[in-house]
Amino acid sequence: MGLRLTRNLKNSGYIMSYHEVSSAGIASLYEKGVSVSDPGLCVPEADIVILAVPDVGLEKISADIIPSMKEGSLGLGVGDRQSSR
């Protein structure tokens, strides 16, 4: 989900910051010309924060990120359901 959003938004003209925790995800972002930002520095200044994580991780990530968002900013969760197929 996050990589699809990255492809669609990275050249949008907006100031974008990206966060990734997995080394494979970080490598994939670098291959696309995207560097990873420290959420502690960019989230408090962001007008919009998009959480592109699997549904199973949304609660934990939200609990970590939302308290550091500035008043009046928008938090948007977009995720994929993970199934046990």
Residue frames as a rotation matrix with the C-alpha (Angstrom) as fourth column:
MET 1
0.570 0.821 0.000 0.00
0.821 -0.570 0.000 0.00
0.000 0.000 -1.000 0.00
GLY 2
0.524 -0.399 -0.753 2.69
0.200 -0.801 0.564 2.48
-0.828 -0.446 -0.340 0.98
LEU 3
-0.577 -0.795 0.187 4.74
0.346 -0.031 0.938 1.97
-0.740 0.606 0.293 -2.16
ARG 4
-0.173 0.605 0.777 1.71
0.970 -0.033 0.242 2.58
0.172 0.796 -0.580 -4.36
LEU 5
0.817 0.458 -0.352 1.04
0.538 -0.825 0.175 5.83
-0.210 -0.332 -0.920 -2.50
THR 6
0.077 -0.893 -0.444 4.70
0.210 -0.421 0.882 6.77
-0.975 -0.161 0.155 -2.81
ARG 7
-0.626 -0.303 0.718 4.64
0.724 0.117 0.680 6.32
-0.290 0.946 0.146 -6.59
ASN 8
0.149 0.814 0.561 1.50
0.914 -0.330 0.237 8.45
0.378 0.477 -0.793 -6.86
LEU 9
0.910 0.343 -0.233 2.50
0.414 -0.779 0.472 11.24
-0.020 -0.526 -0.850 -4.46
LYS 10
0.205 -0.916 -0.345 6.28
0.770 -0.067 0.635 11.64
-0.605 -0.396 0.691 -4.60
ASN 11
-0.799 -0.485 0.356 6.17
0.599 -0.582 0.550 14.02
-0.060 0.653 0.755 -7.58
SER 12
0.111 0.991 0.075 2.91
0.985 -0.120 0.122 15.72
0.130 0.060 -0.990 -6.60
GLY 13
-0.097 -0.185 0.978 4.44
0.210 -0.964 -0.161 19.07
0.973 0.189 0.133 -5.69
TYR 14
0.861 0.385 0.333 3.67
-0.263 -0.224 0.938 18.62
0.436 -0.895 -0.092 -2.00
ILE 15
-0.245 -0.904 0.351 6.41
-0.861 0.036 -0.507 18.38
0.446 -0.427 -0.787 0.60
MET 16
0.746 0.495 -0.445 6.46
-0.323 0.854 0.408 14.68
0.582 -0.161 0.797 1.48
SER 17
-0.305 -0.779 0.547 8.21
-0.950 0.209 -0.232 12.79
0.066 -0.591 -0.804 4.27
TYR 18
0.444 0.395 -0.804 8.38
-0.440 0.878 0.188 9.01
0.780 0.270 0.564 4.45
HIS 19
-0.120 -0.445 0.887 8.89
-0.971 0.238 -0.012 6.61
-0.206 -0.863 -0.461 7.31
GLU 20
0.574 0.207 -0.792 9.69
-0.428 0.901 -0.075 2.91
0.698 0.382 0.606 7.04
VAL 21
0.503 -0.361 0.786 10.92
-0.798 0.156 0.582 0.45
-0.332 -0.920 -0.210 9.65
SER 22
0.752 -0.208 0.625 11.90
0.235 0.971 0.040 -2.62
-0.615 0.117 0.780 7.62
SER 23
-0.233 -0.929 -0.288 15.27
-0.147 -0.259 0.955 -2.74
-0.961 0.265 -0.076 5.90
ALA 24
-0.544 0.108 0.832 13.63
0.769 0.461 0.443 -4.18
-0.335 0.881 -0.334 2.76
GLY 25
0.554 0.827 0.100 11.12
0.819 -0.519 -0.244 -1.33
-0.150 0.217 -0.965 2.71
ILE 26
0.505 -0.471 -0.723 13.85
-0.072 -0.858 0.509 1.27
-0.860 -0.205 -0.467 3.20
ALA 27
-0.586 -0.760 0.280 15.87
0.168 0.224 0.960 -0.26
-0.793 0.609 -0.003 0.35
SER 28
-0.179 0.619 0.764 12.79
0.973 0.228 0.044 -0.24
-0.147 0.751 -0.643 -1.88
LEU 29
0.799 0.455 -0.393 12.18
0.440 -0.888 -0.134 3.44
-0.410 -0.066 -0.910 -1.14
TYR 30
0.072 -0.864 -0.498 15.82
-0.183 -0.502 0.845 4.33
-0.980 0.030 -0.194 -1.87
GLU 31
-0.594 -0.246 0.766 15.54
0.609 0.485 0.628 2.51
-0.526 0.839 -0.138 -5.22
LYS 32
0.259 0.794 0.550 12.67
0.958 -0.284 -0.041 4.87
0.124 0.538 -0.834 -6.04
GLY 33
-0.401 -0.540 0.740 14.71
0.467 -0.815 -0.342 7.93
0.788 0.209 0.579 -5.08
VAL 34
0.546 0.669 0.504 12.96
-0.200 -0.480 0.854 8.42
0.814 -0.567 -0.128 -1.74
SER 35
-0.657 -0.749 -0.087 14.76
-0.040 0.150 -0.988 8.91
0.753 -0.645 -0.129 1.56
VAL 36
0.153 0.672 -0.725 13.31
0.738 0.410 0.536 7.96
0.657 -0.617 -0.433 4.93
SER 37
-0.155 -0.098 0.983 12.52
-0.334 -0.931 -0.145 10.69
0.930 -0.351 0.112 7.47
ASP 38
-0.914 -0.108 -0.391 12.43
0.341 0.319 -0.884 10.67
0.220 -0.941 -0.255 11.25
PRO 39
-0.040 0.991 0.124 8.74
0.643 -0.070 0.763 10.76
0.765 0.110 -0.635 12.25
GLY 40
0.166 0.044 -0.985 9.67
0.943 -0.300 0.146 12.59
-0.289 -0.953 -0.092 15.44
LEU 41
-0.702 -0.499 -0.509 10.79
0.317 -0.858 0.405 15.51
-0.638 0.123 0.760 13.30
CYS 42
-0.963 0.261 0.061 8.26
-0.037 -0.355 0.934 15.55
0.265 0.898 0.352 10.48
VAL 43
-0.337 0.905 -0.258 4.95
0.812 0.418 0.406 14.43
0.476 -0.073 -0.877 12.09
PRO 44
-0.137 0.335 -0.932 4.63
0.795 -0.524 -0.306 17.41
-0.591 -0.783 -0.194 14.48
GLU 45
-0.636 -0.177 -0.751 4.95
-0.180 -0.912 0.368 19.80
-0.750 0.369 0.548 11.50
ALA 46
-0.948 0.205 0.245 2.72
0.311 0.421 0.852 17.89
0.071 0.884 -0.463 9.05
ASP 47
-0.549 0.833 -0.069 -0.70
-0.827 -0.554 -0.099 19.10
-0.121 0.002 0.993 7.97
ILE 48
0.651 0.704 -0.285 -1.65
-0.741 0.671 -0.035 15.59
0.166 0.234 0.958 6.83
VAL 49
-0.510 -0.740 0.439 -0.28
-0.787 0.607 0.110 12.27
-0.348 -0.289 -0.892 8.08
ILE 50
0.456 0.600 -0.658 -1.08
-0.804 0.594 -0.015 9.17
0.381 0.536 0.753 6.04
LEU 51
-0.239 -0.448 0.861 -0.65
-0.740 0.658 0.137 5.86
-0.628 -0.605 -0.489 7.84
ALA 52
0.402 0.290 -0.869 -0.27
-0.840 0.494 -0.224 3.26
0.364 0.820 0.442 5.08
VAL 53
-0.720 -0.585 0.373 0.05
-0.693 0.634 -0.342 0.13
-0.037 -0.505 -0.862 7.19
PRO 54
-0.621 0.518 -0.589 -1.70
0.172 0.823 0.542 -3.24
0.765 0.235 -0.600 7.34
ASP 55
0.290 0.874 0.390 -4.90
-0.325 -0.293 0.899 -3.16
0.900 -0.388 0.199 9.37
VAL 56
0.643 -0.032 -0.765 -3.34
0.585 0.666 0.463 -5.34
0.495 -0.745 0.447 12.07
GLY 57
-0.332 -0.871 -0.361 -0.72
0.931 -0.242 -0.272 -2.65
0.150 -0.427 0.892 12.79
LEU 58
-0.123 0.317 0.940 -2.92
0.349 -0.873 0.341 0.43
0.929 0.370 -0.003 12.57
GLU 59
0.851 0.512 -0.115 -3.84
0.268 -0.235 0.934 0.60
0.451 -0.826 -0.337 16.26
LYS 60
0.435 -0.762 -0.479 -0.24
0.802 0.085 0.592 0.50
-0.411 -0.642 0.648 17.50
ILE 61
-0.489 -0.639 0.593 1.08
0.847 -0.511 0.148 2.87
0.209 0.575 0.791 14.87
SER 62
0.200 0.665 0.720 -1.79
0.324 -0.738 0.592 5.30
0.925 0.115 -0.363 15.51
ALA 63
0.895 0.144 -0.422 -1.09
0.438 -0.107 0.893 5.26
0.084 -0.984 -0.159 19.24
ASP 64
0.027 -0.975 -0.221 2.55
0.889 -0.077 0.451 6.14
-0.456 -0.208 0.865 18.54
ILE 65
-0.632 -0.353 0.690 1.94
0.734 -0.559 0.387 8.82
0.249 0.750 0.612 15.90
ILE 66
0.211 0.860 0.464 -1.31
0.644 -0.480 0.596 10.64
0.735 0.173 -0.655 16.72
PRO 67
0.664 0.083 -0.743 -0.18
0.700 -0.417 0.580 12.16
-0.262 -0.905 -0.335 20.04
SER 68
-0.307 -0.869 -0.387 2.67
0.587 -0.493 0.642 13.95
-0.749 -0.030 0.662 18.25
MET 69
-0.295 0.271 0.916 0.47
0.886 -0.282 0.369 15.46
0.359 0.920 -0.157 15.54
LYS 70
-0.996 -0.070 -0.060 -0.24
0.086 -0.941 -0.326 19.18
-0.034 -0.330 0.943 15.70
GLU 71
-0.316 0.933 -0.171 -3.72
0.309 -0.069 -0.949 20.47
-0.897 -0.353 -0.266 16.47
GLY 72
0.340 0.594 -0.729 -5.88
-0.525 -0.524 -0.671 20.77
-0.781 0.611 0.133 13.37
SER 73
-0.603 -0.585 -0.542 -3.88
-0.783 0.305 0.542 18.29
-0.152 0.752 -0.642 11.31
LEU 74
0.532 0.809 -0.249 -5.48
-0.847 0.509 -0.154 15.36
0.002 0.293 0.956 9.54
GLY 75
-0.580 -0.635 0.510 -4.59
-0.607 0.754 0.249 11.74
-0.543 -0.165 -0.823 10.19
LEU 76
0.426 0.680 -0.597 -5.62
-0.905 0.322 -0.278 9.26
0.003 0.658 0.753 7.51
GLY 77
-0.312 -0.469 0.826 -5.28
-0.476 0.830 0.291 5.51
-0.822 -0.302 -0.482 7.85
VAL 78
0.535 0.394 -0.748 -5.17
-0.842 0.324 -0.432 3.48
0.072 0.860 0.505 4.65
GLY 79
-0.407 -0.701 0.585 -4.31
-0.749 0.623 0.226 -0.16
-0.523 -0.346 -0.779 4.89
ASP 80
-0.235 0.259 -0.937 -4.67
-0.652 0.673 0.349 -3.58
0.721 0.693 0.011 3.47
ARG 81
0.605 0.428 0.671 -6.43
-0.770 0.528 0.358 -6.33
-0.201 -0.734 0.649 5.31
GLN 82
-0.558 -0.778 -0.289 -4.13
-0.802 0.594 -0.053 -9.24
0.213 0.202 -0.956 5.85
SER 83
0.608 0.793 -0.040 -5.77
-0.771 0.602 0.210 -12.59
0.191 -0.097 0.977 5.50
SER 84
-0.115 -0.618 0.778 -4.63
-0.703 0.604 0.376 -16.01
-0.702 -0.503 -0.504 6.60
ARG 85
0.837 0.474 -0.273 -5.14
-0.509 0.494 -0.705 -17.62
-0.199 0.729 0.655 3.20
